[in-house]
Amino acid sequence: MNFDERGPIYAQIAHRIKEDIISGKLHEEEQVLSPNQYAAFYQINPAAAAKAFEQLEEEGILYEKRGIGQFVSRQARIRLLRERRERFFKKFVDPMLEEAFAIGITPEEIASYMTGPKGGAHG
Amino acid sequence: MNMTVEWKAITKQYRSQTALRGVTATLSGNKIIGLLGRNGSGKTSLLSMMKGLLRPTSGSILVQGQTPYENSELARQICFVRDSRMAYGFAKTRDALAIAASAWPNWDADYASALADRFELPLDTKVQHLSRGMESALGAILGLASRAPLTLLDETYIGMDAHARYLFYEELLADYIRFPRMLILSTHLIEEVGKLFEEVVVIDRGTLLLHEPVEQLLMKAYSVTGTEYDVDRFTEDQLVLYTLGGGSLKSASVFGEMTDHLRKLADLYHLEVRSLPLQDLFVHLTSRQEVRA
């Protein structure tokens, strides 16, 4: 992973762990690396890694088993997916519709593009 | 043990030249701290005073509540790595390590020889005949293996090639995790080491510009890009560090917190907002150009 030095590193780490849970690289009830292992692996300050893990614990994405380490919470993936689905329309569809409106593309045109032979729906 | 270093209104004068002017800050906790400043900004003077090699002209410096100057007990807790050629010139590298072993209470000889292997340090060469890269490697080894509660590394890795530098960063972080202590690295190569720092101190022309946790600092700087008209009306009341372009495309680097209100304003003016990398922020903060408030 490349931290692009834009924005706080802890937020980028938290984001990356969430991505790994959504994509299935990290499974529910699976133990994650410790903040120190994480810091050493990605060459970042341990305090930044610790802060990311704190945040994920607060959000209920990770939980701690005393003396063992941190694990991915049950339901973490489903919850993250729900969040992401809610954001999808705001983040992608709304700006697209706004742009379409600005240049005179109708929703019908978009719909027919999406279901047509070149459309994303057919990959 | 938790390290505390206090700088109290430190001024350092060399004849007619003022190296430091009223520098006040308290560093505390076992952290990796970046001491950032351009060449000649006063970094080395500050480090030398922390080690007790120099005395402030006025003000005071305290390490664990004590004055380091002529304090041999305290000196054993403070490792200052600067010019190993000067300290160990006539000795062979192997002997330099042996001398260090007897000087540092927490010296880890196994770790030192493992590091010597990794850096491929020639043990039978005299220190004064080492290449610049190897001299830097020796400095890094002395700094790390001393395990001193306060370790000051003055651009130690400046002579290393990229491969050795990354090796050094890796070892520094791993050893810090094993043995937390206060490590202060002076540098202007922020791009490479910035991610290792928990806090940074920026000095410029002998004065303290800022002392803050890195994460907090990064939240405080951003750039906005758009038309000159929009950028100018957005930045009217802000501390602008740097501007680029003009007319239909201008960008301004701003120092200040991005509030919800500002975010909305930026949206309204169709400005693109990006956070600023630490290196850019440092360059803008210490540029000789006067900052307009």
Chai-1 contact restraints between the chains, C-beta under 6 A:
chainA,res_idxA,chainB,res_idxB,connection_type,confidence,min_distance_angstrom,max_distance_angstrom,comment,restraint_id
A,E5,B,P277,contact,1.0,0.0,6.0,A-B,restraint_1
A,R6,B,S275,contact,1.0,0.0,6.0,A-B,restraint_2
A,G7,B,S275,contact,1.0,0.0,6.0,A-B,restraint_3
A,P8,B,E215,contact,1.0,0.0,6.0,A-B,restraint_4
A,P8,B,L218,contact,1.0,0.0,6.0,A-B,restraint_5
A,N36,B,I177,contact,1.0,0.0,6.0,A-B,restraint_6
A,A40,B,L173,contact,1.0,0.0,6.0,A-B,restraint_7
A,A40,B,A174,contact,1.0,0.0,6.0,A-B,restraint_8
A,I44,B,K195,contact,1.0,0.0,6.0,A-B,restraint_9
A,N45,B,L196,contact,1.0,0.0,6.0,A-B,restraint_10
A,N45,B,E198,contact,1.0,0.0,6.0,A-B,restraint_11
A,P46,B,I177,contact,1.0,0.0,6.0,A-B,restraint_12
A,A47,B,E198,contact,1.0,0.0,6.0,A-B,restraint_13
